[in-house]
Amino acid sequence: MEVDTVIEKFQRSQTLHQMKYVNYLGDGDSKTFKGVIDAKPYENFTVLRKQCIDHVQKRVGIRLRNLKKKTKCLVERGKLTGKLIDELSIYYRLGIRRNCDSQKAKATNTLDNYKHKPAVSNVVYKAIKSLNEELSSNNLLTRCIGGFTQNGNEGFNSTVWTLNPKSISSGKIVLDVATNIGVCIFNDGHALILYIIDVTGMKIGPNSYNMCLDVDARRVKLAEKSLSEAAKQTRMSLKTLRKETQEQVINLGGQLYGAGIAD
C-alpha cells in the first residue's frame, strides 16, 4: 500500500501541481524507492534518493548493539556500553548535519584548536573500525547531503493519530477531518480551531478561547524547556533505557518489525 501510494503521488505531480519531485526521502527501506524508479513517473528524468539522517543514526545504534552481542570482550565494563553506543550514534548524525555542505573546521584551518573527548579503548576501536568505514561510505553519505530528516512528517503524523487513534476503527471521512484539523494545529496551534468552530456556525465561548490560548502557550513553553541541556540529558538517559528494554524483548521473542524484514 505504501509503495502504490508514493508511486501515485509521483505520477500525478505534473498533472496536479505542474512540478516534478526531484528527490525521494526515505527511511532505509528500498522497496518504495525501487517502485518509484521502476514506475518511471517522469520522461527522461531520474528521481534521486535521499537518506533520512535520523534513520541512519538509528542504523548505527542497531549495528553497534548487534556487534556487542557477537563480541564478548565488548560487554566488559568500560568497553562498548549503552551510553557509548548512543554517543557514537549521535556524533555520527551530528557529523553529517553540521557538515553536510562543507568541512568547516578544515576550511577555516581550525582543526588544531578543536578539543576531542578521550578516545575509546583500543579494543572498542578495532571492533568498530570496519563498521564505521562501511557506514561512512561515499554511497551512503552522498544520500545524506542536505541533512534531511523526516521529523516534520513524524510530528504531523503524531498530531493526526492523536485526533484519530489507530486503535479505533474509522472511515475515510473521519480520517480526512482529523487530517485537516491536524494541519491547522501543526502549523498554527489550537487557536485556529476557533475559526473552524466559527465556520460551522457554533458559538465560541470565553472558556473555549482561553483553553486554546492556554494549550498553545504551554506547547511553546514545553518546546523551549526541551531545548535545555538538562532536558537533553534526561532524554538521552530514557532513550538508552528504552533501547535496552527493547533489546531484551527482541532477545526473548525475536524481531517482529523492521525495514526490509519481509524481504
C-alpha positions in Angstrom: 0.0 0.0 0.0 2.8 2.4 0.9 4.6 1.7 -2.4 1.5 2.2 -4.5 0.6 5.4 -2.7 4.0 7.0 -3.2 4.1 6.0 -6.9 0.7 7.6 -7.4 1.9 10.8 -5.8 4.9 11.0 -8.2 2.8 10.1 -11.3 0.2 12.8 -10.6 2.6 15.6 -9.5 2.8 17.2 -13.0 -1.0 17.0 -13.6 -1.9 18.5 -10.2 1.0 20.8 -9.5 2.9 21.3 -12.7 6.1 20.1 -11.0 8.4 17.1 -10.7 9.7 15.7 -7.4 13.5 15.8 -7.7 14.3 13.8 -4.5 12.8 10.9 -2.6 13.4 11.0 1.1 13.1 7.5 2.7 13.8 5.6 5.9 16.2 2.9 4.5 13.6 0.5 3.1 14.4 0.3 -0.6 11.0 -1.2 -1.7 9.3 2.2 -2.1 12.1 3.9 -3.9 12.6 0.9 -6.2 8.9 1.1 -7.0 9.2 4.8 -8.0 12.2 4.1 -10.2 10.5 1.1 -11.9 7.4 3.1 -12.5 9.4 5.9 -14.3 6.9 8.7 -13.4 8.8 11.3 -15.5 10.1 11.0 -19.0 13.9 11.5 -19.4 14.2 12.4 -15.7 15.6 10.4 -12.8 14.5 10.8 -9.2 17.3 10.9 -6.7 17.2 9.1 -3.4 18.0 11.0 -0.2 18.5 9.3 3.2 16.9 10.4 6.5 19.8 11.0 8.8 17.7 10.1 11.8 17.2 6.6 10.4 20.9 6.4 9.6 21.7 7.3 13.2 19.3 4.6 14.3 21.0 2.1 12.0 24.4 2.9 13.6 23.0 2.1 17.0 21.4 -1.1 15.9 24.6 -2.3 14.2 26.7 -1.4 17.3 24.4 -3.3 19.6 24.4 -6.3 17.3 28.2 -6.1 17.3 28.3 -6.0 21.1 26.2 -9.2 21.3 28.6 -11.1 19.0 31.8 -9.8 20.6 32.2 -10.9 24.2 35.1 -8.7 25.1 32.9 -5.6 24.3 30.4 -6.5 27.1 33.0 -5.9 29.8 32.7 -2.8 32.0 34.1 0.4 30.4 34.0 -1.1 26.9 31.1 -0.7 24.4 28.5 0.5 26.9 24.9 1.6 26.1 25.9 5.2 26.8 28.9 5.0 24.4 26.7 3.4 21.7 24.2 6.3 22.0 27.1 8.9 21.9 28.7 7.3 18.8 25.3 7.3 17.1 24.5 10.9 18.0 28.0 12.1 16.9 27.6 10.3 13.6 24.4 12.1 13.0 25.8 15.5 14.1 28.8 15.0 11.9 26.5 14.8 8.9 24.1 17.5 9.9 26.8 20.0 10.8 29.0 19.3 7.9 26.6 18.3 5.1 27.8 21.2 2.9 31.4 21.6 3.9 34.1 20.7 6.4 34.1 24.0 8.3 37.0 23.3 10.7 39.2 22.2 7.8 38.2 25.1 5.6 38.9 27.7 8.3 42.2 26.0 9.4 40.9 25.5 12.9 41.3 21.7 13.2 44.2 22.0 15.6 42.1 24.1 18.0 39.3 21.5 18.3 39.4 19.5 21.5 38.1 15.9 21.4 36.9 13.8 24.3 39.3 11.0 25.3 39.4 8.3 22.7 37.7 5.0 23.1 39.8 1.9 24.2 41.8 0.0 21.5 39.5 -3.0 21.9 36.4 -0.9 21.0 38.2 0.9 18.2 39.4 -2.2 16.5 36.0 -3.8 16.8 34.0 -0.9 15.3 36.6 0.3 12.8 35.2 -1.8 9.8 31.6 -1.0 10.8 32.4 2.8 10.8 34.2 2.6 7.4 31.1 0.9 6.0 28.7 3.5 7.4 31.0 6.2 6.1 30.9 5.1 2.5 30.5 7.7 -0.2 27.4 6.0 -1.5 25.6 6.4 1.8 26.9 9.8 2.8 26.1 11.2 -0.7 22.4 10.5 0.0 22.7 12.3 3.4 23.9 15.6 1.8 21.5 18.3 2.8 20.9 16.9 6.3 17.3 15.9 5.5 15.0 14.5 8.2 11.5 13.1 8.5 10.9 14.7 11.9 8.3 17.1 10.5 6.4 14.2 8.9 6.6 12.1 12.1 5.4 15.1 14.2 2.5 15.7 11.9 1.5 12.0 11.9 1.6 12.1 15.7 -0.8 15.1 15.7 -3.3 13.3 13.3 -3.2 10.0 15.2 -3.8 11.8 18.5 -7.1 13.0 17.0 -7.9 9.8 15.3 -6.2 6.9 17.2 -5.3 3.8 15.2 -6.8 1.7 17.9 -10.3 2.9 17.0 -11.8 1.9 13.6 -12.9 4.9 11.5 -13.7 5.6 7.8 -12.2 8.0 5.3 -14.4 11.0 6.3 -13.3 10.8 9.9 -9.6 10.5 8.8 -10.0 13.4 6.4 -11.4 15.6 9.2 -8.7 14.6 11.6 -6.0 15.3 8.9 -7.4 18.8 8.1 -7.6 19.7 11.8 -4.2 18.2 12.3 -2.8 20.5 9.6 -4.3 23.5 11.4 -2.9 22.5 14.8 0.5 21.5 13.5 1.0 24.8 11.6 -0.8 27.4 13.7 -1.7 25.8 17.0 -5.1 25.1 18.7 -6.2 28.7 18.3 -7.0 28.0 14.7 -9.7 25.5 15.8 -11.8 28.6 16.8 -12.1 29.5 13.2 -13.3 26.0 12.3 -15.9 26.3 15.1 -17.0 29.7 13.8 -17.4 28.5 10.2 -19.6 25.6 11.3 -21.9 28.2 12.9 -21.3 27.2 16.5 -20.9 29.8 19.2 -17.4 30.4 20.7 -17.4 30.9 24.4 -14.7 32.5 26.6 -13.7 29.1 28.1 -13.0 27.7 24.6 -11.0 30.8 23.7 -8.9 30.8 26.9 -8.4 27.0 26.7 -6.9 27.2 23.2 -4.6 30.1 24.2 -3.5 28.2 27.3 -2.8 25.0 25.4 -0.7 26.9 22.8 1.2 28.8 25.5 2.0 25.5 27.3 3.1 24.0 24.0 5.6 26.8 23.3 6.9 26.7 26.9 7.4 22.9 26.7 9.2 23.2 23.4 11.6 25.9 24.9 12.1 23.7 28.0 13.0 20.7 25.9 15.9 22.6 24.4 17.7 22.9 27.8 20.8 20.9 28.5 19.2 19.1 31.5 16.2 18.0 29.3 18.5 16.7 26.7 20.5 14.6 29.2 17.2 13.2 30.6 16.0 12.3 27.1 19.3 10.5 26.4 19.1 8.5 29.6 15.5 7.5 29.0 16.3 6.6 25.4 19.2 4.4 26.5 16.9 2.6 29.0 14.2 2.2 26.4 16.6 0.7 23.8 18.0 -1.8 26.4 14.4 -2.8 27.2 13.6 -3.3 23.5 16.8 -5.3 23.1 15.7 -7.7 25.9 12.3 -8.1 24.3 13.8 -8.9 20.9 16.2 -11.4 22.5 13.2 -13.2 24.0 10.7 -13.2 21.1 12.8 -12.2 18.0 12.4 -9.1 15.9 8.9 -8.6 14.7 9.3 -5.3 12.7 12.0 -3.6 10.8 12.9 -2.2 7.4 13.1 -4.9 4.8 12.2 -7.6 7.3 9.6 -9.0 4.9 12.1 -9.4 2.1 
